[in-house]
Amino acid sequence: MLASSSSTRPAIPLAPVLSASSFRRAASAPARTVLDAGSYRLVTSGRVAIALALRELGIQAGDTVLVPAYHSPSMIPPVLWREATPVFYRVGPDARVDLDDLAARIDAGTRAVMVTHYFGFPQDIAPIRALCDARGIALVEDCAHAFIGEHAGQPLGSWGDYAIASSMKFFPIYEGGALVSKTRSLDKVRVHSAGAGFEAKALLNSLERGFAYGRLPGVQAALWLPLRAKSALWGMLKRGRKTPAKSLAPDSSDSSFNFDPRWLDKRSSLFARSVLKLASPARIQALRRSHYARLDTALRGLPGVRPLHARLPDGACPWVFPLLADDPEALCARLKAAGVPLTRFGYPLWGGMDADTCPNAAMLSRRVLSLPCHQELREAEVDWLVQAVRKAVLA
Ligand SMILES: Cc1ncc(COP(=O)(O)O)c(C=O)c1O
């Protein structure tokens, strides 16, 4: 196992990394993905898919789009790009949509609502669909955390006029998003390759991330010389330039919340599309559910924390393990000091939202610490993670 600076501490990847196991088949029953919900276009990020959905819906200046008060800041720039106004609706303490608040915020200017299946846990989506139908507004089903999974016998993404997904959160790839629709034609959404540099970067980045975490040692040894040569050449080219080089990949692949409309008509890389085709959703779901269950068993009942959800519904595939902490800053500091990778969804929230809009969103943003449960964690890494988190909680 790869050790980080402290000799006994493994370096655990926060998101899936490419490994020899990435394309293994699963023994379990097949799993359904958002791509099974309808026709789709594979793009470079979830936010690009949101922008395309809003464009296809004809959202324009003067319109309002209802957005959950608990959100990723990356969900807002596509709304502003359409010159529309985001209006925030409330969620409950468990991140469920507050249907009454949502209904109360619909007015004559409202054209669409975005609904997020946070952390891979399905929202009670049928009543939301019914509300949209009754009030004549479109539903954009945000499956950024729910690429895989089903609810009420249908794949997630089946309820929206459009669904969007962020494939990077579920597959060992550098970029990727999807625009999906069960009911609308995507004929007018045309995408093409972003060029050879982008295609190469998408492949090399995934390989290099795999190498960095001790996966694929044979491939790493075989590619050692060409990769060294590539780095040297790239360094020389960079030093020789008078103006900064145009970025080969979108900001969305580098933990930024920015949205760049130049990526709207760009197709996801051949590498990412191949991974989506070859990797087994059933394996990904089974392993994620199993890692989630390990964390749940180890952490439920400990003082000062509780899993955000009482149970993982059948058919769901978690993005991460959301843990609600009473003293998140102190716990976060202890986890980080121990080398536990974690993410804080919606931390911060969009700066333009009135902080009083939704006390639950403010609470969740501050208190939910999300631990990795992805399929590329090795068993020894899960063991270590469970012990390290327990120790940090009990300290
Ligand atoms: C709920 C949610 N929706 C949409 C997005 C946008 O996805 P992407 O980062 O692929 O653009 C994110 C990103 O984290 C997200 O968490």
The ligand as an SDF file (V2000), in Angstrom:
LIG
                    3D

 16 16  0  0  0  0  0  0  0  0999 V2000
  -25.0900   18.6030   -6.7300 C   0  0  0  0  0  0  0  0  0  0  0  0
  -24.1610   19.0030   -7.8320 C   0  0  0  0  0  0  0  0  0  0  0  0
  -24.6900   19.3680   -9.0090 N   0  0  0  0  0  0  0  0  0  0  0  0
  -23.9130   19.7210  -10.0440 C   0  0  0  0  0  0  0  0  0  0  0  0
  -22.5390   19.7340   -9.9350 C   0  0  0  0  0  0  0  0  0  0  0  0
  -21.6930   20.1310  -11.1130 C   0  0  0  0  0  0  0  0  0  0  0  0
  -20.9370   19.0350  -11.5470 O   0  0  0  0  0  0  0  0  0  0  0  0
  -19.5140   19.2160  -12.2230 P   0  0  0  0  0  0  0  0  0  0  0  0
  -18.5080   19.4740  -11.1420 O   0  0  0  0  0  0  0  0  0  0  0  0
  -19.2690   17.9340  -12.9490 O   0  0  0  0  0  0  0  0  0  0  0  0
  -19.6240   20.3840  -13.1310 O   0  0  0  0  0  0  0  0  0  0  0  0
  -21.9450   19.3780   -8.7290 C   0  0  0  0  0  0  0  0  0  0  0  0
  -20.4910   19.3850   -8.5550 C   0  0  0  0  0  0  0  0  0  0  0  0
  -19.9400   19.0720   -7.5400 O   0  0  0  0  0  0  0  0  0  0  0  0
  -22.7720   18.9850   -7.6530 C   0  0  0  0  0  0  0  0  0  0  0  0
  -22.2480   18.6010   -6.4700 O   0  0  0  0  0  0  0  0  0  0  0  0
  1  2  1  0
  2  3  1  0
  2 15  2  0
  3  4  2  0
  4  5  1  0
  5  6  1  0
  5 12  2  0
  6  7  1  0
  7  8  1  0
  8  9  2  0
  8 10  1  0
  8 11  1  0
 12 13  1  0
 12 15  1  0
 13 14  2  0
 15 16  1  0
M  END
$$$$
